[in-house]
Amino acid sequence: MAPFLAYEDKGTDTHAVPLVLVHGHPFDRTMWTPQWEAFSASRRVIAPDLRGYGASPLTPGITRFAQFAEDIEALLDDLKADSFVLAGLSMGGQIAMECYGRLSARVRGLVLADTFPSAETPEGRRTRNAMADRLLREGMRPYADEVLDKMVAPYADPEVRAHVHRMMTATRPEGAAAALRARAERPDYRDLLTRVTVPSLVVVGADDAYTPVSDAEEMHALLPDSALCVIEGSAHMPNLERPAEFNAALARFLARVDA
């Protein structure tokens, strides 16, 4: 039985397609605050905390991407969200790809932000498992201090940087480690992307060191019907670093899906 996820369910059902937002690692649903504030006036916006993150239940060990997708499917069933645009950033983008594989009949549009579709390399698997061990040993703060300047650009708004750091340090190490072990074993989604039948939007921060523009260009090339948006003046989290630009690109995409 999937755990009952904590979530935001904002706005009301209108003629517009609902928007489902999947956060990245090691964050929580509040990373999407600028988006639910912008879009809940015109459509329903659903943003869950993934299993092990935020206020959602924790499963130690390993939380496989299929489990994350099952949790989201169960939540959307409970909320009677029969069709929706699915958006994810970073690990959330990979989980969105997993969800598309399960729920393609319900997905009306796919938004992949600052993410990449390929499986992990052997070195990457070792690195992610070693990081999981480190988080369990040290807690989240040393990691958060270390990676903050890659998650958001050093020139980002101080309040944004503080929000991102706060999300990272509030995450339970057991939940973050369980997801890291899952990321080490994730499947390759490149073939799946070639079979996506709905419009897609690929977004990336111009200064993203984790998932560079070249990764976004690869996904854009794989997807049969996609738009690519590179957001200047942002790193790995353009939805927080440059919310006006991110929301403008998302609004254009949603208008197309609604039409």
C-alpha positions as CSV (number, residue, x, y, z in Angstrom):
1,M,0.0,0.0,0.0
2,A,1.4,3.4,-1.0
3,P,2.0,5.8,1.9
4,F,-0.3,8.7,2.1
5,L,1.7,11.5,0.6
6,A,1.7,15.1,2.0
7,Y,0.7,17.4,-0.8
8,E,-0.6,20.8,-1.9
9,D,-3.8,20.8,-3.9
10,K,-4.4,24.4,-4.9
11,G,-6.8,26.1,-7.4
12,T,-10.0,24.7,-8.7
13,D,-10.9,22.4,-11.6
14,T,-11.6,24.6,-14.6
15,H,-11.5,24.0,-18.3
16,A,-7.7,24.1,-17.9
17,V,-5.7,20.9,-17.6
18,P,-4.4,20.3,-14.0
19,L,-0.7,20.7,-13.3
20,V,1.2,18.1,-11.3
21,L,4.6,19.1,-10.0
22,V,7.3,16.6,-8.8
23,H,10.1,18.0,-6.7
24,G,13.8,17.1,-6.9
25,H,16.3,15.8,-4.4
26,P,16.8,16.7,-1.6
27,F,13.9,19.1,-1.5
28,D,10.2,19.1,-0.8
29,R,7.0,20.5,-2.4
30,T,7.8,24.0,-1.4
31,M,10.3,24.3,-4.2
32,W,7.3,24.8,-6.4
33,T,5.8,27.7,-4.4
34,P,6.4,30.3,-7.3
35,Q,4.6,27.9,-9.7
36,W,1.5,27.1,-7.6
37,E,1.2,30.8,-6.7
38,A,1.3,31.7,-10.4
39,F,-0.9,29.0,-11.8
40,S,-3.5,28.1,-9.1
41,A,-5.6,31.1,-10.1
42,S,-6.4,29.5,-13.5
43,R,-6.1,25.7,-12.9
44,R,-5.7,23.0,-10.3
45,V,-2.1,22.5,-9.2
46,I,-1.0,19.4,-7.2
47,A,2.4,19.2,-5.7
48,P,3.3,16.2,-3.5
49,D,6.1,15.6,-1.1
50,L,7.8,12.4,-2.4
51,R,8.1,9.4,-0.1
52,G,10.8,10.1,2.4
53,Y,10.8,13.9,1.8
54,G,9.0,16.8,3.5
55,A,6.0,15.6,5.5
56,S,5.5,12.3,3.6
57,P,6.2,9.0,5.2
58,L,9.7,7.5,5.2
59,T,10.8,4.1,3.9
60,P,14.4,3.4,4.9
61,G,16.6,1.3,2.6
62,I,15.9,2.0,-1.0
63,T,12.9,3.7,-2.6
64,R,12.8,2.7,-6.2
65,F,11.5,5.0,-8.9
66,A,8.6,2.6,-9.5
67,Q,7.6,3.1,-5.9
68,F,7.7,6.9,-6.3
69,A,5.5,6.6,-9.4
70,E,3.1,4.2,-7.7
71,D,2.8,6.7,-4.8
72,I,2.0,9.6,-7.2
73,E,-0.5,7.4,-9.2
74,A,-2.3,6.5,-5.9
75,L,-2.4,10.1,-4.9
76,L,-3.8,11.3,-8.2
77,D,-6.4,8.5,-8.1
78,D,-7.4,9.7,-4.6
79,L,-7.7,13.2,-5.8
80,K,-9.6,12.2,-8.9
81,A,-7.1,13.9,-11.2
82,D,-7.9,11.8,-14.3
83,S,-5.7,13.8,-16.7
84,F,-2.9,16.3,-16.1
85,V,0.3,18.0,-17.3
86,L,3.2,16.3,-15.5
87,A,6.2,18.4,-14.6
88,G,9.4,17.4,-12.7
89,L,12.8,18.9,-12.0
90,S,16.0,17.0,-11.6
91,M,15.2,13.6,-9.9
92,G,11.6,14.7,-10.1
93,G,12.0,14.8,-13.9
94,Q,13.3,11.2,-13.9
95,I,10.3,10.2,-11.7
96,A,8.0,12.1,-14.2
97,M,9.5,9.9,-16.9
98,E,8.8,6.8,-14.9
99,C,5.3,8.1,-14.3
100,Y,4.8,8.7,-18.0
101,G,5.6,5.0,-18.6
102,R,2.9,4.0,-16.2
103,L,0.3,6.7,-16.8
104,S,0.7,7.8,-20.5
105,A,-3.0,7.6,-21.1
106,R,-3.6,10.3,-18.4
107,V,-0.7,12.6,-19.2
108,R,-1.6,15.5,-21.5
109,G,1.8,17.2,-21.5
110,L,5.2,16.5,-20.1
111,V,7.6,19.1,-18.6
112,L,11.2,18.0,-17.9
113,A,13.4,20.6,-16.1
114,D,17.1,20.3,-15.4
115,T,17.2,16.5,-15.7
116,F,18.5,13.8,-17.9
117,P,17.2,10.4,-19.1
118,S,20.2,8.1,-19.2
119,A,20.9,5.3,-16.7
120,E,23.7,5.7,-14.2
121,T,27.2,4.8,-15.1
122,P,29.2,2.3,-12.9
123,E,31.1,5.2,-11.5
124,G,27.9,7.1,-10.9
125,R,26.4,4.2,-9.0
126,R,29.4,4.0,-6.7
127,T,29.2,7.8,-6.1
128,R,25.5,7.8,-5.3
129,N,25.8,4.9,-2.9
130,A,28.8,6.4,-1.2
131,M,26.9,9.7,-0.9
132,A,23.9,7.8,0.7
133,D,26.3,6.3,3.2
134,R,27.8,9.7,3.9
135,L,24.3,11.3,4.5
136,L,23.4,8.6,7.0
137,R,26.8,9.1,8.7
138,E,27.0,12.9,8.7
139,G,23.5,14.2,8.3
140,M,22.4,16.7,5.6
141,R,24.1,19.9,6.6
142,P,27.7,19.3,5.4
143,Y,26.3,18.1,2.1
144,A,23.9,21.1,1.9
145,D,26.7,23.5,2.6
146,E,28.9,21.8,-0.1
147,V,26.4,21.7,-3.0
148,L,24.5,25.0,-2.5
149,D,26.5,26.9,-5.1
150,K,25.7,24.2,-7.7
151,M,22.0,23.8,-6.8
152,V,21.5,27.6,-7.2
153,A,23.9,30.0,-8.7
154,P,26.2,31.9,-6.3
155,Y,24.6,35.1,-7.7
156,A,21.0,33.9,-7.0
157,D,18.8,35.9,-4.7
158,P,19.8,35.4,-1.0
159,E,16.3,34.5,0.0
160,V,16.2,31.8,-2.7
161,R,19.5,30.4,-1.6
162,A,18.3,30.3,2.0
163,H,15.1,28.5,0.9
164,V,17.1,25.9,-1.0
165,H,19.5,25.4,1.9
166,R,16.6,25.1,4.3
167,M,14.9,22.4,2.3
168,M,18.1,20.4,2.0
169,T,18.9,20.5,5.7
170,A,15.3,19.7,6.7
171,T,15.3,16.5,4.6
172,R,15.7,13.3,6.6
173,P,19.0,11.6,5.8
174,E,17.2,8.2,5.6
175,G,14.8,9.5,2.9
176,A,17.6,11.1,0.9
177,A,19.8,8.0,1.1
178,A,16.9,5.8,0.0
179,A,16.3,7.9,-3.1
180,L,20.0,8.1,-3.9
181,R,20.3,4.3,-3.9
182,A,17.3,4.2,-6.2
183,R,18.9,6.8,-8.6
184,A,21.9,4.6,-8.7
185,E,19.8,1.8,-10.2
186,R,17.3,3.8,-12.3
187,P,16.5,2.6,-15.8
188,D,17.4,4.3,-19.0
189,Y,14.5,6.5,-20.2
190,R,15.9,7.5,-23.6
191,D,13.8,5.0,-25.6
192,L,10.7,6.0,-23.6
193,L,11.2,9.6,-24.6
194,T,11.1,8.7,-28.3
195,R,7.7,7.2,-27.7
196,V,6.1,10.2,-25.9
197,T,2.9,11.1,-27.8
198,V,2.0,14.4,-26.0
199,P,3.6,17.8,-26.3
200,S,6.7,18.3,-24.1
201,L,8.7,21.2,-22.7
202,V,12.4,20.9,-21.8
203,V,13.7,23.6,-19.5
204,V,17.3,24.1,-18.2
205,G,19.2,26.8,-16.5
206,A,22.0,28.1,-18.7
207,D,24.5,27.7,-15.8
208,D,23.4,24.3,-14.6
209,A,26.5,22.2,-13.8
210,Y,24.5,19.1,-12.8
211,T,22.4,18.7,-15.9
212,P,24.0,21.0,-18.5
213,V,22.3,22.4,-21.6
214,S,23.7,19.5,-23.6
215,D,21.5,17.1,-21.6
216,A,18.5,19.2,-22.3
217,E,19.3,19.3,-26.0
218,E,19.6,15.5,-26.0
219,M,16.1,15.2,-24.5
220,H,14.7,17.8,-26.9
221,A,16.1,15.8,-29.8
222,L,14.6,12.5,-28.5
223,L,11.1,13.8,-27.8
224,P,8.9,13.8,-30.9
225,D,7.1,17.1,-30.1
226,S,9.1,19.3,-27.7
227,A,10.1,22.9,-27.1
228,L,13.4,23.8,-25.5
229,C,13.8,26.7,-23.1
230,V,17.2,27.7,-21.8
231,I,16.9,30.2,-18.9
232,E,19.7,32.6,-18.6
233,G,21.0,33.7,-15.2
234,S,20.1,30.4,-13.4
235,A,21.7,27.1,-12.4
236,H,20.0,23.9,-11.4
237,M,16.7,25.4,-10.1
238,P,15.5,28.0,-12.6
239,N,11.9,27.7,-11.3
240,L,13.1,29.4,-8.1
241,E,16.1,31.4,-9.4
242,R,14.2,32.9,-12.3
243,P,10.5,32.3,-11.6
244,A,9.2,34.9,-14.0
245,E,11.1,33.4,-17.0
246,F,10.3,29.8,-15.9
247,N,6.6,30.6,-15.4
248,A,6.4,32.4,-18.8
249,A,7.7,29.4,-20.6
250,L,5.4,27.1,-18.6
251,A,2.4,29.4,-19.3
252,R,3.1,29.3,-23.0
253,F,3.3,25.5,-22.9
254,L,0.1,25.1,-20.8
255,A,-1.8,27.4,-23.2
256,R,-0.9,25.1,-26.0
257,V,-2.0,22.0,-24.1
258,D,-5.3,23.6,-23.0
259,A,-6.0,24.5,-26.6
